[in-house]
Amino acid sequence: MADEIERVDGSQHHDLGPHDDLDPRQGFGAYGISRRWEIGMGVAALVLAVISFFALAAYFSDPQTFAGTVAALDEKRDTVMSLVGASTGSSAAISLLPGDAGSAIAEKLVDLSADFLVVIAAIYLEKYLLTILGVAAFKFLVPIGLVLVAIMFLGSRRLTFGPSVGRLGLKLIVFGLAVFVAVPASIKVSGMIERTYEASINETIQTAEQTTDAIEGSAQQEGEAADAANPLSFLLQVPEELNKLTDAARNALNNFIEALAVMIVTSCIIPILVLVFFLWLAKLVLGIDIDLPMRRRRMR
């Protein structure tokens, strides 16, 4: 009799698969966690999506949120405007020097003034992207990603493509946050470099102003004795003074070129590099195998 009972029990016994113990009748969800936890995380994702869409989007679209960053950008804009004014004034003064050297330097300074305008445009673009990317991230990318994560958890019993939807949601969230952080981070890095070269840029402006004053002063002192067409024509008879002013003009040009290089690096190149870095970092994070546990196999 005992042998028959053992044979009956043995005939009813079968080996459980790795996920067969996650029986929905026992309260387990599709991803190896309690169904209650799945519902809770799905609801939490929806609540976070609502908070992001209404509260965070409104907060990060307000320019006052980035008041300190905007002030730093305005200070950089004023510095560039000072460089534009100094280079333009120097160009006008250096053009008075007799000979070809002064004309070539003056033309180059005019070209630099146009290049500084590109830097100013980049600064304004950074100011606008602060709020634009905040809206894009917290009103669109992050809420949509959270909704997809919620669908993954709440529809785990019915949707076979739930894990794919969840991974897409995570990618949207990480991408949105990476794009949003890129601009403030680039401005911080640019500020560190600018503080290093701040004294050099201020010296460039002062040197340009001194050179302009020296040339204009010479023209004013000798204007009566000079040719009316070129008030500095008398310098042709004083080669030492002409060479001195020409060297000062050439040094001013070199300083302007150095200042322009610093501004291009801090206002154009660094923001692009920081954005590329955060996108690479997001790709690295999303490239990690974060596959959710296999969906449970239905019990036969």
C-alpha positions in Angstrom: 0.0 0.0 0.0 2.8 2.4 0.9 4.5 1.5 -2.4 1.4 2.4 -4.4 1.1 5.8 -2.6 4.7 6.5 -3.4 4.2 5.6 -7.0 1.1 7.9 -7.2 3.1 10.8 -5.6 6.0 10.2 -7.9 3.7 10.2 -11.0 2.3 13.6 -9.9 5.7 15.1 -9.2 7.4 17.2 -11.9 10.5 19.4 -12.0 9.9 23.1 -11.7 11.6 25.5 -14.2 13.5 28.5 -13.0 10.4 30.7 -13.1 7.6 28.2 -12.6 7.5 29.1 -8.9 6.4 32.7 -9.8 2.8 31.6 -10.1 0.5 34.6 -10.5 -1.9 32.8 -8.2 0.7 33.1 -5.5 1.0 36.9 -6.0 4.2 37.0 -8.1 4.4 39.4 -11.1 6.1 38.9 -14.4 9.5 40.1 -13.4 10.2 38.0 -10.3 8.8 40.5 -7.9 5.5 40.8 -6.1 2.6 41.9 -8.2 1.9 44.6 -5.6 5.4 46.0 -6.1 4.9 46.0 -9.8 1.6 48.0 -9.4 3.3 50.3 -6.9 6.3 51.1 -9.2 3.9 51.6 -12.1 1.8 54.1 -10.2 5.0 55.8 -8.8 6.3 56.2 -12.4 3.0 57.8 -13.4 3.1 60.2 -10.5 6.7 61.2 -11.3 5.6 61.7 -14.9 2.9 64.1 -13.8 5.3 65.9 -11.5 7.8 66.2 -14.3 5.3 67.5 -16.8 3.7 70.1 -14.6 6.1 71.1 -11.8 9.6 70.4 -13.1 8.9 71.7 -16.6 7.5 74.9 -15.2 10.4 75.3 -12.8 13.2 74.7 -15.3 11.6 76.8 -18.0 11.7 79.9 -15.8 14.8 82.0 -16.5 15.0 82.9 -12.8 15.9 79.3 -12.1 19.2 79.9 -13.9 19.8 83.4 -12.7 23.4 82.7 -11.7 24.2 81.0 -14.9 22.6 83.8 -17.0 24.6 86.4 -15.0 27.8 84.5 -15.9 26.8 84.5 -19.6 26.0 88.2 -19.5 29.4 88.9 -18.0 31.0 86.9 -20.7 29.0 88.8 -23.3 30.1 92.1 -21.9 33.7 91.0 -22.1 33.3 90.0 -25.7 31.6 93.3 -26.5 34.5 95.1 -24.9 36.9 93.2 -27.1 34.8 94.1 -30.2 34.9 97.8 -29.2 38.6 97.7 -28.5 39.5 95.9 -31.7 37.3 98.3 -33.8 38.9 101.3 -32.2 42.4 100.0 -32.6 41.6 99.2 -36.3 40.5 102.7 -36.9 43.6 104.2 -35.2 46.1 101.7 -36.7 44.8 102.5 -40.2 46.3 106.0 -39.8 49.8 104.6 -39.7 51.7 105.2 -42.9 52.8 102.3 -45.0 51.4 98.9 -45.7 52.0 97.4 -42.2 49.3 99.5 -40.6 46.7 98.8 -43.2 47.2 95.0 -43.0 46.9 95.0 -39.2 43.8 97.2 -39.4 42.1 94.9 -41.9 42.9 91.9 -39.7 41.4 93.6 -36.7 38.2 94.3 -38.6 38.0 90.6 -39.5 38.5 89.7 -35.8 35.6 92.0 -34.9 33.3 89.9 -37.1 34.7 86.7 -35.5 33.8 88.0 -32.1 30.2 88.4 -33.2 30.1 84.6 -33.7 31.1 84.2 -30.1 28.3 86.6 -29.0 25.8 84.5 -31.0 27.0 81.3 -29.3 26.6 83.0 -25.9 23.0 84.0 -26.7 22.3 80.4 -28.0 23.5 79.0 -24.6 21.2 81.3 -22.8 18.2 80.2 -24.8 19.1 76.5 -24.6 19.0 76.6 -20.8 15.3 77.0 -20.7 14.5 75.3 -24.1 16.3 72.0 -23.1 14.6 72.2 -19.6 11.2 72.1 -21.3 12.2 69.4 -23.8 13.6 67.2 -21.0 10.9 67.6 -18.3 7.8 68.2 -20.4 8.4 65.6 -23.1 11.3 63.1 -22.8 11.2 62.3 -19.1 7.4 62.1 -18.8 7.1 59.9 -21.9 9.9 57.7 -20.6 8.2 57.4 -17.2 4.9 56.5 -18.8 6.5 53.8 -20.8 8.1 52.4 -17.6 4.7 52.5 -16.0 3.2 50.6 -18.9 5.9 47.9 -18.5 5.0 47.3 -14.9 1.2 47.7 -15.0 0.8 45.7 -18.2 3.3 42.9 -17.3 0.6 40.2 -17.4 -0.8 41.1 -20.7 2.0 42.8 -22.8 4.6 40.5 -24.2 6.7 43.5 -25.3 6.7 45.0 -21.8 10.5 44.8 -21.3 11.2 46.4 -24.7 8.8 49.3 -23.8 10.6 49.7 -20.4 14.0 49.8 -21.9 12.9 52.5 -24.4 11.5 54.5 -21.5 14.7 54.3 -19.6 16.6 55.4 -22.7 14.3 58.5 -23.1 14.8 59.4 -19.4 18.6 59.1 -19.4 18.8 60.9 -22.8 16.6 63.8 -21.6 18.6 64.2 -18.4 21.9 64.1 -20.2 20.8 66.8 -22.7 19.5 69.0 -20.0 22.6 68.8 -17.8 25.0 69.4 -20.8 24.5 73.2 -21.0 24.9 74.1 -17.3 27.9 71.8 -17.1 29.5 73.3 -20.2 29.1 76.8 -18.7 30.7 75.7 -15.4 33.7 74.2 -17.3 34.0 77.4 -19.5 33.9 79.6 -16.4 36.9 77.7 -15.0 39.0 78.3 -18.1 37.9 81.9 -18.4 39.0 82.6 -14.8 42.4 81.3 -15.8 42.7 83.7 -18.7 40.7 86.6 -17.2 43.8 88.7 -16.5 45.1 88.1 -20.0 41.9 89.2 -21.6 41.8 92.3 -19.5 45.4 93.1 -20.4 44.5 92.7 -24.0 41.7 95.3 -23.7 44.0 97.7 -21.8 46.9 97.3 -24.3 44.6 97.9 -27.2 43.3 101.1 -25.6 46.8 102.3 -24.8 47.9 101.6 -28.4 44.9 103.5 -29.7 45.5 106.4 -27.4 49.2 106.5 -28.3 48.5 106.6 -32.1 45.7 109.2 -31.7 47.9 111.3 -29.4 50.7 111.4 -31.9 48.3 112.4 -34.6 46.9 115.2 -32.5 50.3 116.6 -31.5 51.7 116.6 -35.0 48.5 117.2 -36.9 49.3 120.7 -37.9 52.7 119.9 -39.3 51.6 116.7 -41.0 50.0 116.1 -44.3 46.3 116.7 -44.3 45.6 113.3 -46.0 47.5 111.4 -43.4 48.1 113.1 -40.0 50.8 110.6 -39.2 52.8 111.1 -42.4 55.5 112.8 -40.3 56.5 109.4 -38.9 58.1 108.5 -42.2 60.8 110.9 -41.2 61.0 109.3 -37.7 61.5 105.5 -38.4 62.0 104.7 -34.7 58.7 106.1 -33.7 56.9 104.5 -36.6 58.4 101.1 -35.8 57.5 101.5 -32.1 53.8 102.2 -33.0 53.8 99.4 -35.5 55.1 96.9 -33.0 52.5 98.0 -30.5 49.8 97.5 -33.1 51.2 94.1 -33.9 51.2 93.1 -30.3 47.7 94.3 -29.9 46.7 92.1 -32.8 48.3 89.1 -31.3 46.6 89.7 -28.0 43.2 89.9 -29.8 43.9 86.7 -31.6 44.7 85.0 -28.3 41.6 86.4 -26.7 39.4 85.3 -29.6 40.9 81.7 -29.4 40.0 81.6 -25.7 36.5 82.8 -26.3 35.9 80.3 -29.2 37.1 77.5 -27.0 35.0 78.5 -24.0 31.8 79.5 -25.9 31.8 77.2 -28.9 34.1 74.1 -28.5 33.6 73.3 -24.9 29.8 73.2 -25.0 29.9 70.9 -28.0 32.5 68.6 -26.2 30.5 68.5 -23.0 27.3 67.6 -24.9 29.2 64.9 -26.8 30.6 63.6 -23.4 27.1 63.4 -21.8 25.6 61.7 -24.9 28.5 59.2 -24.8 28.0 58.7 -21.1 24.3 58.1 -21.7 25.1 55.6 -24.4 27.5 53.9 -22.1 24.9 53.6 -19.3 22.2 52.5 -21.7 24.6 50.0 -23.3 25.0 48.1 -20.0 22.9 45.0 -20.0 20.0 46.0 -17.7 17.6 43.4 -19.1 14.8 42.8 -16.7 14.3 39.2 -15.4 12.6 36.9 -17.9 8.9 36.8 -17.9 7.6 33.9 -15.9 6.5 30.8 -17.9 2.9 30.1 -17.5 2.2 26.9 -15.6 0.8 24.2 -17.7 
